[in-house]
Amino acid sequence: MTVLRIDSSIQGPVSASSELADIAEAEWTAVRPGTAFVRRHLGASPLPADAWATAIHANFTPESQRTEAQRAAVALAQQLTSEVRDAEAAILALPLYNYGVSQHVKSWIDLVMAGTPDPSERLLDGKPVIVLTTRGGGYGPGTPREGWDHNTAYLRRIVGDIWGADLTLIERELTLAGVNPALDALRDTAELLKKAAHEAATHAGRTLASR
C-alpha cells in the first residue's frame, strides 16, 4: 500500500501538525508494517512560487513552442498530480497560517490541479485521507475570532468535495497557549484540545489502516 504524506509547517521539530501526522503514521504502520510512504514537506522544501503560473501558461501553448521553464513546470505539476492520484491513502498535515491556507500549500494544490486536463478530476476518489490542521489561537463559536478560520472549509472543499476523498478531519486549536502570553489563561483548555487531537489521530491512523 502507498500512502502520500504531506507536511507543510514552518515550525520544524516543534510542529503541532506534524506531531499529529507522526501519531497517525505510527498507528498506520503498526497495522500495516509494509506500507510505503511518498513524502513531501512543503514547509521545508517549498515548491517554486512561479511554477503554477508557468504551468498554466504552458497548457495554453503548443508543446513545440514551450520554453524550458514551461516544460519543467508542466512536468512538476504532472508529477504532483500523479503522487496524489497514485496514492491509495493520504496523511496531510496542513496548519492554518494568517487565517487561511498557507501560500506553499496553495501552490501545491494549484499545481496538482494544473497537472490534470480536468481540474475537477476526483484524484482521491473514495480513498481514506486524514487531514490534520492546527491553529495557534481560538476560532470557535463565541470567541473574538469566530469566522476568521478561512483554512478548514477550503481544505474540506478541495480534498473532500473536489478530489473526492473519504475525509477524516482532525483539528487542534490553541497551540500557542504557553507560547503567547495572551493565551496563558487558556492553557488548561489547550491541553484538553491537544489530548483530544492526539487521541483522534491515534484512532484515525489505526482504523483507516485496518480497512
N, C-alpha and C positions, 0 to 999 in steps of 0.2 A: 504494500500500500504506500502511496505517495501523498504526503501532507505538505502543503505550502504554508510556510510560516513567514509572516511579515511583521517586523518591528519598526517603530518609527519615532521612538522617544529620543530626545536630545539629552537625557539625563544619565546616560551610560549605566554604570552598575547600580545606581540608586533609582532606576526607573520603576515606577509602580506598575505600569502597564506590562513591561517585560517580565516583571516578577510574576504577575498573573499568568502570562503566557508560559513561563517556565513551569509553573504548577500544572497547568493544563497539559503541557507536553510530557511532563514526567508521568502523569497518570495515564496518558495515552500510550506511552512506550511500555509502561508496566503491563498493560493489557495486550498490546501488540508490539512485542520487542523487535520485530523485523521491519518496523515502519521506516521508510526513507523520508527525510525532510529536505525540501528545497527551501533555502533561506535567503531572505533579503532584509537588510537593515537600512531602511530609508533615512534614518536619522544619522547613522554613522557614515553611510555612503550614499548621499543624495543623488538622485538622477539629474542629468543636465537640465537646467532651468529652461533652455530654449528648445529642448528636444520635441516637445509636444507640438509647438507651432511649426517647427520644421517638418515634422511628420505629416501634419495636416496639409501644409502647402504641397508636400511631395505627393500626397494622394490625389491632388488635382493637377499633377504634372505628368506627362507621358514618361514612362520609365526610362526611355532612351535619353530624355532630356534632364533627368535629375542630377543634381550636384552630388558630390561625395558626401557632403553633410546630410543631404536629404536621404540618400541611401542608408547612411548609418542610423539616422533617426527612425526610418521605417523598420529597419532590422531590429532595433531596440524595442520598438513598440510591438512588433510581432513576437519577439522573444518573451516579453512580459505577458502578452495575451496568452501565449502558449503555456506559460507557467501556471496561469490561473485555470485555463481550460483543461490542462492535463492533470491537474491535482484531483485526487479523489476526496480530499477534505482540506480544510484550511484553519489555521490559527492566526488571527490578525490582531495585533496589539496596536491600537490607533488612538492615542490620547487626544484630548481637546487642547488646543492652543489658541489664545486670543479669541476665545468664544466660538471657535469653529474648527473645521478640519484643517490640519497644518498644510502649509504650501507643498511640502515634499510628499505628503500622502495624496494631495490633489494632483500633483504631477504624475504620480504612479497611476492613479485611477484614470486620468485623462489619456495617458499613453496606452493603458490596457484597452481602453475603448477605441483608440485610434488604430490599434493593431488588428481589428476585425472589420471586414467590409460592412457588417451590420452592427452598429453600436448598441442595439437592443438585444444582441445575442445573449442567451442565458448561459453564460460561461460556467456557472456553478450549479446548474440545474439539478435541484434535489440533493445536492451534496451537503454533508454536515460541515458547518462553518461556525467557529467560535470567534466572535468579535469582542475584544476586551478594551474598554475605553475608560479612561480615568480623567478626573477633573480636580484641579487644585483647590477650588473653592466649593461653595454650595449653591446649587441651582434649583433646588426643589420648590414645591408649592409653598408660598408664603415667605420665601427668602427674598432679600433685596434684588437678587439677580435671577429671579424666576423668569424664564423665557429667553435668557441670554445664551443658552446652550444651542448653538447652530451646527453642532457636530453630529450628535447622535441620530437625529431624524434623517440627516443626509446619508449617514452610513447605512441605516436601515433601507433607505430608498435604493441605493446603489447595490449593496451586497444582497439584500433580500428580494427587492422588487425587480430590479433590472437584471442582475446576474442570477437570480432565481435560487439562491442558496437556502438550505434548511438551516435557518439562522438561530443561533443561541447568542444572545447579547448579555454581557456581564459588565456592570458599571461599578465604579468606585469613586466616591466624592471625598472632598476634604483631605486630599493627600498632602496639602501644605500645612495642615494643623501640626504644630510643633516646630514648624519652619518659619511661617509667617506669624509674628506676634499678634496680629489682628484676629487670628483664629485660635488663640490659646484656649479660650473658653469652650471650644468645641472638640477638645482632644478626646474626651471620652466617647463622644458620638463618632468621631473619626475612627477610633479603634474598633467600634462595633461594625462600622461600614467596611473596614478592612477585613475583619474576620468573616463577615458575610460574603464578601467578594472572593476571598480565598477558598471558602467552602464551595461556592458556586463554581469556581474554576476547577477545583478537585472533582466535583460531581460531573461537570461537563466533559472533562477530559476522559474520565473513566467510562461514562455512559456512552458517549458518542463513539469511542473506540470499540465498544462491545457490539456495535450494530453489525 
